[in-house]
Amino acid sequence: MRKIFFIVSVLSTIAMSAQELNCRVTVNAEKVGSTNNQVFKTLETALNDFVNRTDWTGQGYQANERINCSMFINVTGYNSGAFAASIQVQSARPIFNSSYSSPVLNFNDRDFNFEYVEFQNLTFNPNSYDSNLISTIAFYCYMMIGMDADTFAPSGGTSYFEIAQDVASIAQQGGAKGWSQSDGMQNRFFLINDMMSSTFEPFRQAMYEYHFLGLDKMATDTKSGKEGVKQALATLNEVSKVRPNAFLTRIFFDAKSDELVGIFSGGPNIPISDVVENLNRLSPLNASKWANIKF
């Protein structure tokens, strides 16, 4: 289970358990131009309840262990209960001994078409396919929980990724885009398949090194923390040697590029010429950002 270091008040002798996610779900229908927006508001309320009240793991997270995250659903078309949309999924985790939260996942899924009837009951059954709406939301809930767990222990999120993989496999029977390898190279199918592939084990190890052996040390030993982040990038480079510009590598830098500039531009100096060289090799699309890192 995800562990966060925290101080418990002597008076707080009874801890209230909570679900795993502290998620803000937003449904934006500005592009639809409908005069009746009630269905979108109802959907937003239903999804917030669904994501935040579902017990995804059975692990009994404490309230201060919940994963801060968001889902932004941008509706581009609507007709009689049929929605055309995209979904931006973001999550973050707190850094030990600080008020800072580090972004873990930042992914924009452009193939999110679904059907929803106002006041429809949203319930997740891991053994059946009920709708593309439920499957997609559940899939990303498990992806966020799994990626968060990977930052606290090596391969800590495996059990959650296994459920996400099952969700993806079952959802293929619905025929919606995003679940099949024929739907493109950057979709749900490849996201979970790559995460579970032995080829990309260095990615998951790098997530642990970056956060637990890197950022979590920054408050007490900034130099050691920087070295941990540097090592994580070296580990991530093992993926690049096999799969240059891999999907998971791009996902990593979509979340981390700005943070990395900040980490290596201030505080105690460590040798970083090789870091910048590595960053340019791993993510050439962010070369303009890496140029801002101060030696």
N, C-alpha and C positions, 0 to 999 in steps of 0.2 A: 504494500500500500504506500501511496505517496506520503512522504514524511517532510514536514517543515518544522524547523526549529522555532519554538515560540516560548514565551513566558506565561505561565499560568498563574493567575491571581490566587492567593491563598483562600479567598472567599469563594472562588469558583470550584466548588467541590464536585459539582455535577456538570458534565459536559454534554451539551445537546448534540446529537448526531445530525448530519445533514447529507444531502445528496452531493454528488461529485462536482457539479458545475455551477458556477456563478456566472451565468451567461445572459447577455443582452441580445435578444433577437429583434431585428428591425425589418419591417416589410415596407419597402419604398415603391409606391405605385405612381410616381410623378409622370413617368413616360406614358402611362396608360391614358391619362387625361379623362378618366371616368368622373361623372358627376356624383356617383354614389360610391364612396370609399369605405362603406361599412364592412364589406366582406374582407377587405385588406386589414382593417383594424381588428376584426374578429380573428383572422388568421394569425396576426401578430401576437395577440393575447394568448391564443391557443398554443402557439409554438413556444412562447416563453414558459407557460405552465408545463408543457410536455418536456422540454429540455431540462428545466431546473427541478422538476419534481419527480422525474423518473429515477429510480435507483438503478444505475447502469452497471454497477459492479458488485453490489452486496457487501461492500467493504466497510460501510459505516464511517465515512469521512467526517471529521469534525468541521464545524462552520469555518474555521480559519484555515482549513486545508483545501477548501474548494478552489477549483481552477477558474481563474478569471478569464473570460473569453467573450467573443461576440460572433454573431452571424448576421450579415447584412444581405438581405434578399432584395434584389433589384428586379422588379417585375416590368417586363417590356411588352407584354401582351396578355390580354385576358378576354375570354369569351365563354360564357356559360359554364363556369367552373374549371375551365382549362387555362392554366397559367404558363406563360413563357417567361423564364427568369434566369438570373445568374445568382450565385451565392458566394460571398466573400467570408471566409472563416479565419478568425484570428484568435490566438491564445497567448498567454504570458504566464510566467511563474516568478514568484518573489525571490529576491537574492538575499541570502543569509546576512543578518546584521545590517540591513539597509532598508530604505523605503523604496528602493528601485525594483521595478518588475521588468524582466527581460522577455522580449518577444520570442516565442517558440515556433509558432506556426502562423503563416500569413499566405493564404491560398485563395485564388479566385477561380471558382468552378463556373464556367460559362454555359454548361449544358445542364440546366436544372429546370426541366419542364415537368409539370405535375398537374394533378387534378385535386381539387378541394371544394367540398360543398360546405357552405357556412354552417357552423356548429357541429361539424363532423367530429366524432370522437377520435382522438389521436392516441393510440396505444401501440407500444412496440412488442412484438412477439418475435424472438430471435429465430424461431423455427418456421416462419411463414412469411410470404410476401403479401403485404396489405396495400401498399401504395408506394409510388416513387418518392412522394413527400416524406413519408415515415422512414423509408429505407435510407434516403440520402441524409436526413438529419441524424438518424441513429449512427450511420457510418461515420460522420464527422465528429460526433460525440465520442465515439470510441477511438478515433484517430487522435483527438486532442488529449484524451486521458492516457493513451498509450505513449504519445510523444512526451507528455509531461513526466510520466513514470520513467522513461528512458533517461531523463536528465538527473534523476536521483539515484539510479542504480544501473549497472551495465545490463542492457537488454531487459530492463525492468518492465517494459510495456508489452512484452510478447503476448501475454494472455489476452490483453485487450485488442491487440492487432489481429489475433486469431479470430476473435468475434467479428471484428470489422471485415475480415476476409470472408467469413461465413455470410455476413450481411450482403457483401458484394456478389458473392456466388449465387445466393438465392434471388437477389434482385434482378439478375440477368433475365429471368423468366418473364419479367414485366416488359422487356423490350425498349425501355427508355434509354436515351443516349447517356454515355458516361460510364457504363458498367462493362463495356466490352473493349477488347484490344483493337477492334476495327473502328472504334469511335475516335481515334486520334492517339497521340503519344503522351498527352498530359491530362489524364482523366483519373477517375476513381480507380479504375482497373489497374493502371500502372502505379498509382500512388501506393496502394496496399501490396501489390505484388512485389514492387521494388523494396518496400519496407521489410518484407518477409524473406527476401532473397539473400542467400549467403554472400552474393556478390557485393551487397551493400551493407554488410555488417560493420565496416569501418565508419559508415555514416552514423550508425546508432552509437558506436563507441565514442565517436567525436562529440555527439550530443551530451553524453555523460561527462567527458573530459572538459568540454567547454563550460558547462554550468557548474557541476559539482566540484571539479578539480580546478576550475578557473574562476568564474565569477563569484562563487560562494566564498572564495578566499580573499577577494579584493578588499573587503572592509578591514581585515586584520593584517593582511600582508599583500599589498598591491602588486609588488614585483612578482611574488609567487603566483598570484592570480593571473597576471599577464602571461607568465610562462605556461600556465595551464591552458590558456586560450590558444597560445602559439602552438602547443603540442596538439591541441584539437584540430587545428588547421592542417598540421602535418599528417594527422591520421586521416582527415577528410581527403587529403591528396591521394591516399591509397585508392579511393574510388575513382579519382580522375585518371589515374594510370590505366585503369581497366575500361572505364566509361567516361571519356572526356565530355564535359558539359551535360552530365547526367541530370535527369529530371529532379532527383532528390537534392542534388547539389544546388540547382537553381532555386529550389524551395528553401534551402538553408539560407542562401544569400538574400532572398526576398524578405526574409525575417531579420537578418543579421547585419546587412551591409552598413547601415548608418551606425549601429552600435559598435561595430568593429573600428570604424574611423575614430569614434570617441575613445575607445579603449586604448588604442595605440598612439593617440595624439597628445596625451597628457600623463601626468604622474611620473613615477620613477622610470628612468630610462632602461630599456633592455635592447639588445641588438635586434633591429626589425627590418633591415634591408632584405633579408631572406623572407621575412613575412610578407612584405609588399610584393616581392617577386612571386611568391606562392599565391597570393591573392589575385594577381593579374593572370596567373595561369589557371586558377580555379574558376574565376568569374571575370572574364575580360569585358563583359558588358558593363561592369561597374568600375572600369578603369578610371573614369573621371573622379569617382569617390576616392579610390585608393591614392590618387594624386594629391589628395588633401591631407593624407597622413603625414604628420610632421616628424621628421627623424630627430 
